[in-house]
Amino acid sequence: MGQKINPLGFRLGTTQNHHSFWFAQPKNYSEGLQEDKKIRNCIKNYIEKNRKKGSNRKIESDSSSEVITHIEIQKEIDTTHVIIHIGFPNLLKKKGAIEELEKDLQKEVNSVNQRLNIAIEKVKEPYRQPNILAEYIAFQLKNRVSFRKAMKKAVELTKKADIKGVKIKIAGRLAGKEIARAECIKKGRLPLQTIRAKIDYCCYPIRTIYGVLGVKIWIFVEEE
């Protein structure tokens, strides 16, 4: 029987850090987790809603498509700090975007007296992030590009970043075939069993006219 574990959870506390920093009483802990989830979903829905408004513009591999890599939440006594790590933050830099997002997030915060502080941080090497590569593959597949060509192009984009290995796996009804299957492409080293190896991972669903495809991406960044 295969024993599988999420690469990020496997390295939590060593090479992978938590994305939420706060303390709470045991009876309030579940409320804090639900609040974090609502905040992250609200931000992602806001990005997706505004991206659809500008969907008439053409998006290429080096475009300014807004893809969130992760969201950090830091809670103090009267302030909640939300740090959005994004690949190309052109959308959130528009005038009034942050104020509008703060109004939406304030509805998700339990305490009325809790102030929100939103900060945007641009990812230095976007194509080092698996979420951005998965978004690129999803865009290519939705535009009827061959899945093999999309996977190879995504691997080529990682050459711009300083990584040691990458693996991309797509599963589902590939090319519209009746029987689902999985295809994989790998380049470089990928020591998944080594805890000191820093590995980024994401699992991304893609909705196509033939059904839902699943994309998994592993990126071996460095070894501590």
C-alpha positions as CSV (number, residue, x, y, z in Angstrom):
1,M,0.0,0.0,0.0
2,G,1.4,3.4,-0.9
3,Q,1.9,5.8,1.9
4,K,1.4,9.4,0.8
5,I,1.6,12.7,2.7
6,N,1.4,16.3,1.7
7,P,5.0,17.6,1.1
8,L,4.2,20.9,2.9
9,G,2.7,19.3,6.0
10,F,5.5,16.8,6.1
11,R,8.0,19.7,6.4
12,L,6.0,21.9,8.7
13,G,8.2,23.4,11.3
14,T,11.5,22.7,9.4
15,T,11.6,24.2,5.9
16,Q,7.9,25.1,5.8
17,N,6.4,27.8,8.0
18,H,2.9,28.4,9.2
19,H,0.8,30.9,7.3
20,S,-1.2,32.0,10.4
21,F,0.4,33.6,13.4
22,W,-1.9,34.1,16.5
23,F,-2.9,32.6,19.8
24,A,-6.3,31.9,21.2
25,Q,-8.0,30.1,24.1
26,P,-9.0,26.5,23.3
27,K,-12.7,27.4,23.2
28,N,-12.1,30.2,20.7
29,Y,-9.6,28.2,18.5
30,S,-12.1,26.8,16.1
31,E,-13.6,30.3,15.5
32,G,-10.1,31.6,14.7
33,L,-9.6,28.9,12.1
34,Q,-12.9,29.5,10.5
35,E,-12.2,33.3,10.4
36,D,-8.9,32.7,8.6
37,K,-10.6,30.5,6.0
38,K,-13.2,33.1,5.4
39,I,-10.6,35.8,4.9
40,R,-8.6,33.8,2.5
41,N,-11.7,32.8,0.5
42,C,-12.9,36.4,0.4
43,I,-9.6,37.6,-1.0
44,K,-9.5,34.8,-3.7
45,N,-13.1,35.5,-4.7
46,Y,-12.3,39.2,-5.0
47,I,-9.3,38.5,-7.3
48,E,-11.3,36.0,-9.4
49,K,-14.3,38.4,-9.7
50,N,-12.1,41.3,-10.9
51,R,-10.1,39.1,-13.3
52,K,-13.4,38.0,-15.0
53,K,-14.2,41.7,-15.6
54,G,-11.0,42.1,-17.5
55,S,-11.1,38.7,-19.2
56,N,-11.2,40.2,-22.6
57,R,-7.5,41.0,-22.5
58,K,-5.1,38.4,-23.8
59,I,-3.0,36.6,-21.2
60,E,0.4,35.1,-22.1
61,S,3.0,33.3,-20.1
62,D,4.7,36.5,-19.0
63,S,1.5,38.4,-18.4
64,S,0.3,40.2,-15.4
65,S,-2.3,37.6,-14.4
66,E,-3.0,37.9,-10.7
67,V,-2.2,34.6,-8.9
68,I,-1.9,34.4,-5.2
69,T,0.8,32.1,-3.9
70,H,-0.2,32.3,-0.2
71,I,-1.8,34.6,2.3
72,E,-0.3,35.2,5.8
73,I,-2.6,36.3,8.7
74,Q,-1.1,37.8,11.8
75,K,-3.5,38.7,14.7
76,E,-2.8,41.1,17.5
77,I,-5.1,42.3,20.3
78,D,-6.8,45.0,18.1
79,T,-5.3,44.5,14.7
80,T,-5.4,41.8,12.0
81,H,-2.5,42.0,9.6
82,V,-3.2,40.3,6.2
83,I,-0.1,39.9,3.9
84,I,-1.0,38.8,0.3
85,H,1.9,37.2,-1.6
86,I,1.0,37.5,-5.2
87,G,2.9,37.0,-8.5
88,F,1.8,40.0,-10.5
89,P,-0.1,42.5,-8.2
90,N,-1.3,44.8,-11.0
91,L,-4.9,44.4,-10.1
92,L,-4.5,45.2,-6.4
93,K,-2.4,48.3,-7.3
94,K,-5.4,50.0,-8.9
95,K,-6.8,53.0,-7.2
96,G,-9.4,52.0,-4.6
97,A,-8.8,48.3,-4.8
98,I,-7.3,47.9,-1.3
99,E,-10.1,50.0,0.3
100,E,-12.8,47.9,-1.5
101,L,-11.1,44.7,-0.3
102,E,-10.9,46.0,3.2
103,K,-14.6,46.6,3.3
104,D,-15.3,43.0,2.1
105,L,-12.8,41.6,4.7
106,Q,-14.2,43.6,7.6
107,K,-17.5,41.7,7.2
108,E,-15.6,38.4,7.7
109,V,-13.8,39.5,10.9
110,N,-15.7,38.5,14.1
111,S,-14.8,41.5,16.2
112,V,-16.1,44.9,15.2
113,N,-13.3,46.7,17.0
114,Q,-10.6,44.7,15.1
115,R,-8.8,46.8,12.6
116,L,-7.5,45.4,9.3
117,N,-4.1,46.1,7.8
118,I,-3.6,44.7,4.3
119,A,-0.2,44.5,2.7
120,I,0.8,43.4,-0.8
121,E,4.1,41.6,-1.4
122,K,5.2,40.7,-4.9
123,V,6.9,37.4,-5.3
124,K,10.4,37.9,-6.5
125,E,10.6,34.8,-8.8
126,P,7.0,34.1,-10.0
127,Y,7.9,31.0,-12.0
128,R,9.4,29.5,-8.9
129,Q,5.9,29.2,-7.4
130,P,3.8,26.0,-8.3
131,N,0.5,28.0,-8.1
132,I,1.6,30.3,-10.9
133,L,2.7,27.4,-13.0
134,A,-0.6,25.6,-12.4
135,E,-2.5,28.7,-13.4
136,Y,-0.5,28.9,-16.6
137,I,-1.2,25.3,-17.5
138,A,-4.9,25.8,-16.7
139,F,-5.0,28.7,-19.1
140,Q,-3.3,26.8,-21.9
141,L,-5.6,23.7,-21.5
142,K,-8.7,25.9,-21.6
143,N,-7.4,27.4,-24.9
144,R,-7.2,23.9,-26.4
145,V,-3.4,23.6,-26.2
146,S,-2.0,20.1,-26.0
147,F,-1.4,19.1,-22.4
148,R,2.0,17.8,-23.2
149,K,3.0,21.1,-24.9
150,A,1.6,23.0,-21.9
151,M,3.6,20.8,-19.4
152,K,6.8,21.2,-21.4
153,K,6.3,25.0,-21.6
154,A,5.8,25.2,-17.9
155,V,9.0,23.3,-17.3
156,E,10.8,25.7,-19.6
157,L,9.5,28.7,-17.6
158,T,11.2,27.3,-14.5
159,K,14.5,27.8,-16.1
160,K,14.1,31.5,-15.3
161,A,14.1,30.6,-11.6
162,D,16.9,29.0,-9.6
163,I,15.5,25.6,-8.8
164,K,16.9,22.1,-8.7
165,G,14.0,20.0,-9.9
166,V,10.4,20.1,-11.0
167,K,7.7,17.5,-11.5
168,I,4.3,18.1,-13.1
169,K,1.5,15.5,-13.1
170,I,-1.9,15.9,-14.8
171,A,-4.7,13.4,-14.4
172,G,-8.2,13.1,-15.9
173,R,-9.8,12.9,-19.3
174,L,-6.7,14.1,-21.2
175,A,-7.3,15.2,-24.8
176,G,-11.0,14.3,-24.4
177,K,-10.4,10.6,-24.2
178,E,-13.2,8.4,-22.7
179,I,-10.8,6.8,-20.2
180,A,-9.1,8.9,-17.6
181,R,-5.4,8.6,-17.2
182,A,-2.4,10.4,-15.7
183,E,0.6,11.9,-17.5
184,C,3.8,13.1,-15.8
185,I,6.9,15.0,-16.7
186,K,10.0,15.5,-14.5
187,K,13.2,17.4,-14.7
188,G,16.0,17.4,-12.2
189,R,16.1,16.0,-8.6
190,L,13.1,15.7,-6.3
191,P,14.0,14.2,-2.9
192,L,10.5,13.9,-1.4
193,Q,11.7,11.8,1.5
194,T,14.3,14.3,2.6
195,I,12.8,16.6,5.3
196,R,15.6,19.2,5.0
197,A,14.8,19.6,1.3
198,K,12.6,22.6,0.7
199,I,9.9,21.6,-1.7
200,D,6.9,23.7,-2.8
201,Y,3.8,21.8,-3.8
202,C,0.3,22.6,-5.0
203,C,-2.8,20.7,-6.2
204,Y,-4.9,22.6,-8.7
205,P,-8.2,21.6,-10.3
206,I,-8.9,22.6,-13.9
207,R,-12.5,22.7,-15.3
208,T,-12.6,21.9,-19.0
209,I,-15.5,21.0,-21.3
210,Y,-14.5,17.3,-20.9
211,G,-14.5,17.3,-17.1
212,V,-12.3,18.3,-14.3
213,L,-8.5,17.7,-14.6
214,G,-6.2,17.6,-11.6
215,V,-2.7,19.2,-11.7
216,K,0.0,18.5,-9.2
217,I,3.3,20.3,-9.2
218,W,6.4,19.7,-7.0
219,I,9.3,22.1,-7.1
220,F,12.6,21.3,-5.4
221,V,13.9,24.8,-4.4
222,E,16.9,24.1,-2.2
223,E,18.4,21.9,0.5
224,E,19.2,23.2,3.9
